[in-house]
Amino acid sequence: MSDLELTMMRRVGELNKEVARLKAEVERLRKAGDAMAEEMGLETYAEEHFKQQKEFLKAWNAAKEGKPHA
């Protein structure tokens, strides 16, 4: 095996380690973000907010058609 091939194989190994490290870091950050969102109650807030938006949209569409909103 040539020196170039050995160098390239080492570099590929280094890059594979770096990819694994970055994937682990992203996963760690995702978990931290999920924990913060849960702690702040953002998931519940978002669900309620979207429910309100959906109700508004139903009312708006009914009004555009001249129908009363239930």
JODA-V224698 format. One record per residue. N is the residue number from 1. RES is the residue in one letter. SS is DSSP state (2 for helix, 1 for strand, 0 for the rest). PSI is psi in degrees with one decimal (NA if undefined). NEAR is the number of other C-alpha atoms within 8 Angstrom. Layout:
# JODA-V224698
<<N & RES & SS & PSI & NEAR> <N & RES & SS & PSI & NEAR>>
This chain:
# JODA-V224698
<<1 & M & 0 & 137.2 & 4> <2 & S & 0 & 164.3 & 5> <3 & D & 2 & -38.3 & 6> <4 & L & 2 & -43.7 & 6> <5 & E & 2 & -42.3 & 8> <6 & L & 2 & -42.7 & 9> <7 & T & 2 & -43.7 & 8> <8 & M & 2 & -40.2 & 8> <9 & M & 2 & -41.3 & 8> <10 & R & 2 & -43.6 & 8> <11 & R & 2 & -40.5 & 8> <12 & V & 2 & -42.1 & 8> <13 & G & 2 & -43.5 & 8> <14 & E & 2 & -43.3 & 8> <15 & L & 2 & -38.7 & 8> <16 & N & 2 & -40.3 & 8> <17 & K & 2 & -42.1 & 8> <18 & E & 2 & -40.3 & 8> <19 & V & 2 & -44.6 & 8> <20 & A & 2 & -40.9 & 8> <21 & R & 2 & -43.7 & 8> <22 & L & 2 & -39.1 & 8> <23 & K & 2 & -42.8 & 8> <24 & A & 2 & -38.8 & 8> <25 & E & 2 & -43.3 & 8> <26 & V & 2 & -43.8 & 8> <27 & E & 2 & -42.6 & 8> <28 & R & 2 & -44.0 & 8> <29 & L & 2 & -38.5 & 8> <30 & R & 2 & -45.7 & 8> <31 & K & 2 & -40.1 & 8> <32 & A & 2 & -41.9 & 8> <33 & G & 2 & -42.0 & 8> <34 & D & 2 & -42.3 & 8> <35 & A & 2 & -41.2 & 8> <36 & M & 2 & -44.1 & 8> <37 & A & 2 & -41.5 & 10> <38 & E & 2 & -44.2 & 9> <39 & E & 2 & -37.0 & 7> <40 & M & 2 & -7.5 & 6> <41 & G & 0 & 23.4 & 8> <42 & L & 2 & -32.3 & 9> <43 & E & 2 & -46.1 & 8> <44 & T & 2 & -42.6 & 7> <45 & Y & 2 & -45.8 & 8> <46 & A & 2 & -42.9 & 8> <47 & E & 2 & -45.1 & 8> <48 & E & 2 & -41.7 & 8> <49 & H & 2 & -46.5 & 8> <50 & F & 2 & -33.3 & 8> <51 & K & 2 & -43.3 & 8> <52 & Q & 2 & -41.4 & 8> <53 & Q & 2 & -41.5 & 8> <54 & K & 2 & -42.2 & 8> <55 & E & 2 & -42.1 & 8> <56 & F & 2 & -44.2 & 8> <57 & L & 2 & -40.9 & 8> <58 & K & 2 & -45.5 & 9> <59 & A & 2 & -42.2 & 10> <60 & W & 2 & -46.1 & 8> <61 & N & 2 & -39.2 & 8> <62 & A & 2 & -43.1 & 11> <63 & A & 2 & -39.7 & 10> <64 & K & 2 & -30.6 & 7> <65 & E & 0 & 2.3 & 6> <66 & G & 0 & 20.0 & 6> <67 & K & 0 & 147.8 & 7> <68 & P & 0 & 147.9 & 7> <69 & H & 0 & 130.8 & 7> <70 & A & 0 & NA & 2>>
